């Protein structure tokens, strides 16, 4: 990975962190820019690209605001469900080993 790729990935991570917790009203580009430590022009260029990929979306009725999109939430939910499956399996094993050995 070259240095520019690393910077782009770090910036995308900062966008995700900035938008987290703003599911209803989203954030304006200036707010995202401030949180991500980039210029508003950079946010204006990047958000449509991230929207094309499903990671962010404009807030309906407030088109000057952005929030996390369906793909970001679907990934988070898949992670949560995966953890739930693992926890269930651990509980099954724990129960099996904690039975009284008659």
C-alpha positions as CSV (number, residue, x, y, z in Angstrom):
1,X,0.0,0.0,0.0
2,X,1.4,3.4,-0.9
3,X,1.4,6.4,1.3
4,X,-1.6,8.0,-0.5
5,X,-3.7,4.9,-0.1
6,X,-3.0,4.9,3.6
7,X,-4.0,8.6,3.9
8,X,-7.3,7.9,2.0
9,X,-8.1,4.9,4.3
10,X,-7.4,7.0,7.4
11,X,-9.6,9.7,6.1
12,X,-12.4,7.3,5.4
13,X,-12.1,5.9,8.9
14,X,-12.3,9.4,10.4
15,X,-15.5,10.0,8.3
16,X,-17.1,6.8,9.8
17,X,-16.1,7.8,13.3
18,X,-17.5,11.3,12.8
19,X,-20.8,10.1,11.4
20,X,-21.4,7.4,14.1
21,X,-24.0,8.5,16.5
22,X,-25.7,10.9,14.0
23,X,-28.1,8.5,12.5
24,X,-31.2,10.7,12.5
25,X,-30.0,14.2,11.6
26,X,-26.6,13.5,10.2
27,X,-23.9,16.1,9.9
28,X,-23.2,19.0,7.6
29,X,-20.1,18.8,5.5
30,X,-18.4,21.5,7.6
31,X,-19.0,19.4,10.7
32,X,-17.6,16.3,9.0
33,X,-14.6,18.2,7.8
34,X,-13.9,19.5,11.2
35,X,-14.1,16.1,12.9
36,X,-12.1,14.4,10.1
37,X,-9.5,17.2,10.0
38,X,-10.0,17.8,6.3
39,X,-11.4,20.7,4.2
40,X,-15.1,21.1,3.5
41,X,-14.2,20.8,-0.2
42,X,-12.6,17.4,0.4
43,X,-15.8,16.2,2.2
44,X,-17.9,17.5,-0.7
45,X,-15.7,15.5,-3.1
46,X,-15.6,12.3,-1.0
47,X,-19.2,11.9,0.3
48,X,-20.8,11.3,-3.1
49,X,-18.2,8.6,-3.8
50,X,-18.9,6.9,-0.4
51,X,-22.6,7.3,-1.2
52,X,-22.2,5.5,-4.5
53,X,-20.7,2.6,-2.5
54,X,-23.6,2.7,0.0
55,X,-21.5,3.7,3.0
56,X,-23.1,7.1,3.5
57,X,-26.3,8.8,2.4
58,X,-27.9,12.2,2.4
59,X,-30.5,12.7,5.1
60,X,-34.0,12.8,3.5
61,X,-35.5,16.2,3.8
62,X,-32.1,17.6,4.9
63,X,-30.0,17.2,1.8
64,X,-27.2,19.3,3.2
65,X,-26.5,16.6,5.8
66,X,-24.9,13.2,5.6
67,X,-25.2,10.0,7.7
68,X,-24.0,6.5,7.7
69,X,-25.6,4.5,4.9
70,X,-27.1,1.0,4.7
71,X,-23.9,-0.8,3.8
72,X,-22.1,0.5,6.9
73,X,-25.0,-0.5,9.1
74,X,-25.3,-3.9,7.5
75,X,-21.6,-4.6,8.1
76,X,-22.0,-3.6,11.8
77,X,-25.1,-5.8,12.1
78,X,-23.3,-8.8,10.5
79,X,-20.5,-8.3,13.0
80,X,-22.9,-8.3,15.9
81,X,-24.7,-11.4,14.7
82,X,-21.4,-13.2,14.2
83,X,-20.4,-12.4,17.8
84,X,-23.9,-13.6,19.0
85,X,-23.3,-16.9,17.2
86,X,-19.9,-17.3,18.8
87,X,-21.2,-16.4,22.3
88,X,-24.0,-19.0,21.8
89,X,-21.5,-21.7,20.9
90,X,-19.3,-20.8,23.9
91,X,-22.4,-21.0,26.2
92,X,-23.1,-24.5,24.7
93,X,-19.6,-25.7,25.4
94,X,-19.6,-24.2,28.9
95,X,-22.9,-25.9,29.7
96,X,-21.6,-29.2,28.4
97,X,-18.5,-29.0,30.6
98,X,-20.3,-27.7,33.7
99,X,-22.7,-30.6,34.0
100,X,-22.4,-32.9,37.0
101,X,-20.3,-35.9,36.0
102,X,-22.5,-38.7,37.4
